[in-house]
């Protein structure tokens, strides 16, 4: 694409602790032309997700991370501005985990798996929802809870990292299925948000003196079939909170859903 510049955010250094702006550097290059079977997409929305912290570590993870000098990995949604693919036309909306943190991306719709491209219907919902409640976080919450956890109406569903992109959806889906939802987080503001969106009870795992007792108090009438949704809270797994959940599961529960 002549006279167009692609602004890209490259990983400049591996963060130690909390990531900072200086861990990335802005880079520009000409916007590439799509090849055969490819489309060129102008980004409208880019995602920022917790899993990205593992991708910007030099440690070996479950999948390839971002190397120094590479475009930051991440999902995005945007408008097709050029197409060499018969199923895609200019003006279509495309979502893909292959977009990365850049303004323009060349995508290959026929690739399968997470790197594939999804066509988004802007009449269904705002297109940015394809990165959240109608995208990867929403699918994780929906299938993790309903297909794996399989709660029944009247059950209690305990959700760690409950204010996050997945956790808040798990709680709302649990409520829609007639369950009681208990939120776990490490900040009172996060827990206030959880109550606003419908959680019935909340536990601050950082301030509760006895986490096992806190779980008992939050789940006073747990019945057969109760489920817990472990959603990336490492400290929860190492503390009495996990023991409290296990205790209730041993008495009444169904297997927990690991999702983090």
C-alpha positions in Angstrom: 0.0 0.0 0.0 1.8 3.1 -1.2 2.3 6.1 1.1 0.8 4.3 4.1 2.9 3.7 7.3 2.3 0.9 9.7 3.0 1.8 13.3 4.0 -1.3 15.3 4.8 -1.8 19.0 7.8 -4.0 19.4 9.1 -5.7 22.5 12.2 -3.8 23.5 13.1 -5.6 26.7 11.8 -8.3 29.0 10.1 -6.7 32.1 11.1 -7.5 35.6 8.0 -7.4 37.7 5.3 -5.1 36.5 5.6 -4.2 32.8 6.4 -0.6 32.0 6.1 1.6 28.8 9.8 1.4 28.2 9.5 -2.4 27.6 8.1 -1.5 24.2 9.3 0.7 21.3 7.3 2.2 18.5 8.5 1.2 15.0 7.2 2.2 11.6 7.4 0.5 8.2 5.5 0.6 4.9 2.1 -1.1 5.0 2.6 -4.5 3.2 0.5 -5.7 0.4 -1.5 -8.9 0.9 -0.4 -12.0 -1.0 -2.5 -14.6 -2.7 -5.3 -15.8 -0.4 -4.6 -13.0 2.1 -6.4 -9.9 3.3 -5.1 -6.6 4.6 -6.8 -5.3 7.8 -6.8 -1.9 9.3 -7.0 -2.4 13.1 -9.9 -0.8 15.0 -9.4 -2.5 18.4 -6.5 -4.3 20.0 -6.6 -6.6 23.0 -4.6 -6.4 26.3 -5.0 -9.7 28.2 -3.4 -11.3 31.3 -1.9 -14.2 29.3 0.4 -11.6 27.6 2.6 -11.4 30.7 3.8 -14.9 30.1 4.5 -14.1 26.5 7.0 -11.3 27.4 9.1 -13.5 29.6 12.4 -15.1 28.6 11.2 -18.3 30.4 9.9 -21.2 28.4 6.1 -21.4 28.4 3.4 -23.5 27.0 3.7 -21.6 23.7 6.2 -19.4 21.9 6.7 -16.0 23.5 7.6 -12.7 22.0 11.3 -12.2 21.1 13.0 -8.9 21.6 12.4 -6.8 18.5 9.2 -8.7 17.5 5.7 -7.2 17.2 3.8 -7.7 20.5 1.4 -10.6 20.2 -2.2 -10.0 20.7 -5.7 -10.2 19.2 -7.3 -7.5 17.2 -10.3 -6.7 15.2 -10.5 -4.4 12.2 -11.8 -3.6 8.7 -10.6 -5.4 5.5 -9.2 -2.7 3.1 -7.8 -5.1 0.5 -8.5 -8.7 -0.3 -7.0 -11.5 -2.4 -9.3 -14.1 -0.9 -12.6 -15.1 -2.6 -14.6 -15.2 0.7 -13.5 -11.8 1.9 -14.4 -8.4 0.5 -13.4 -4.8 1.3 -15.4 -3.6 4.2 -15.7 -6.9 6.0 -14.8 -7.0 9.7 -12.0 -9.5 10.7 -10.9 -10.7 14.1 -7.7 -12.7 14.7 -5.2 -13.5 17.4 -2.6 -12.9 14.6 -3.2 -9.2 14.4 -0.6 -8.2 17.0 -0.1 -4.6 18.3 0.0 -2.8 15.0 -2.2 -0.6 12.9 -2.1 -2.8 9.8 -1.9 -6.6 9.5 -1.8 -9.1 6.6 -3.9 -12.1 7.6 -4.4 -15.5 6.0 -8.1 -16.6 6.5 -7.5 -20.2 5.6 -5.1 -20.8 8.5 -6.8 -23.0 11.1 -6.5 -22.8 14.9 -5.9 -19.7 17.1 -4.0 -18.0 14.2 -7.1 -18.2 12.0 -9.4 -15.3 11.0 -13.0 -14.9 12.1 -15.6 -12.9 10.1 -17.5 -10.6 12.5 -21.1 -9.4 12.0 -21.2 -5.7 13.2 -25.0 -5.9 13.3 -24.8 -8.6 16.1 -22.8 -6.5 18.6 -20.1 -3.9 18.8 -17.1 -5.3 17.0 -14.9 -4.9 20.0 -17.0 -7.6 21.8 -15.2 -10.1 19.6 -12.2 -9.6 21.8 -14.1 -10.0 25.0 -17.5 -11.4 25.8 -18.1 -12.8 22.3 -14.5 -13.7 21.9 -11.8 -15.8 23.6 -12.7 -14.7 27.2 -16.4 -15.4 26.6 -15.8 -18.8 25.0 -13.5 -19.8 27.9 -16.2 -18.8 30.4 -19.1 -20.3 28.6 -17.7 -23.7 27.7 -15.5 -24.0 30.8 -18.5 -23.5 33.1 -21.3 -25.1 31.1 -19.6 -28.0 29.3 -17.0 -28.9 32.0 -18.4 -27.6 35.3 -22.1 -28.4 34.3 -23.7 -26.6 37.3 -27.4 -27.1 38.1 -29.9 -24.5 39.2 -29.4 -23.9 42.9 -25.7 -24.8 42.9 -23.0 -22.5 44.2 -20.2 -21.5 41.8 -17.0 -20.2 43.3 -14.9 -18.1 40.9 -11.3 -16.9 41.5 -10.0 -13.8 39.6 -13.7 -13.0 39.4 -13.4 -9.4 38.2 -11.2 -10.4 35.2 -12.3 -10.8 31.6 -13.2 -14.5 32.1 -14.2 -14.5 35.7 -16.8 -11.8 35.5 -18.5 -13.7 32.6 -18.4 -16.9 34.5 -20.3 -15.3 37.4 -22.9 -13.8 35.1 -23.4 -17.0 33.2 -23.8 -18.9 36.5 -26.5 -16.4 37.6 -28.3 -16.9 34.3 -28.3 -20.7 34.9 -29.9 -20.2 38.3 -26.8 -20.6 40.4 -25.4 -18.7 43.4 -22.1 -17.0 42.4 -19.2 -16.3 44.8 -16.5 -13.9 43.7 -12.8 -14.2 44.8 -10.4 -11.3 44.2 -7.6 -9.5 46.0 -9.1 -5.9 46.0 -12.2 -4.5 47.5 -12.9 -2.3 44.5 -12.8 -5.4 42.3 -15.2 -7.2 44.6 -17.6 -4.2 44.6 -17.7 -4.5 40.8 -18.4 -8.2 41.1 -21.4 -7.4 43.3 -22.6 -4.8 40.9 -22.8 -7.4 38.1 -24.6 -9.9 40.2 -22.3 -12.0 42.4 -24.0 -13.0 45.6 -21.0 -13.1 47.9 -17.4 -11.9 47.7 -14.0 -13.0 49.3 -10.9 -10.8 49.5 -8.2 -13.4 49.7 -5.6 -10.9 50.7 -7.4 -9.6 53.7 -9.4 -12.6 55.0 -7.8 -13.9 58.1 -9.0 -17.5 57.6 -9.7 -18.3 54.0 -11.1 -21.7 54.7 -13.6 -20.1 57.1 -14.4 -17.4 54.5 -15.3 -20.1 51.9 -17.5 -21.8 54.4 -19.3 -18.5 55.2 -19.7 -17.6 51.6 -21.1 -21.1 50.8 -23.4 -21.9 53.7 -25.8 -24.0 51.8 -23.7 -25.7 49.2 -25.5 -28.6 47.7 -24.8 -31.5 45.4 -23.1 -30.5 42.2 -21.4 -27.3 43.3 -18.5 -26.2 41.1 -15.4 -24.0 41.4 -13.8 -22.1 38.6 -10.0 -21.6 39.2 -9.2 -18.8 36.9 -5.5 -17.9 37.2 -5.2 -17.0 40.9 -1.9 -18.6 41.8 -2.0 -17.3 45.4 -5.5 -18.8 45.8 -4.1 -22.2 44.9 -1.3 -21.9 47.5 -3.4 -20.8 50.4 -6.3 -21.9 52.6 -8.7 -20.7 50.0 -8.0 -23.7 47.9 -8.4 -25.9 51.0 -11.7 -24.4 51.8 -13.0 -25.0 48.3 -11.7 -28.5 48.3 -13.4 -29.1 51.6 -16.8 -28.1 50.2 -16.1 -30.1 47.1 -15.3 -33.2 49.1 -18.6 -32.8 51.0 -20.8 -32.0 48.0 -19.0 -30.9 44.9 -18.3 -31.6 41.4 -14.8 -31.3 39.9 -13.3 -27.8 39.7 -12.7 -26.1 36.4 -9.1 -25.0 35.8 -9.1 -22.1 33.4 -6.0 -20.0 34.1 
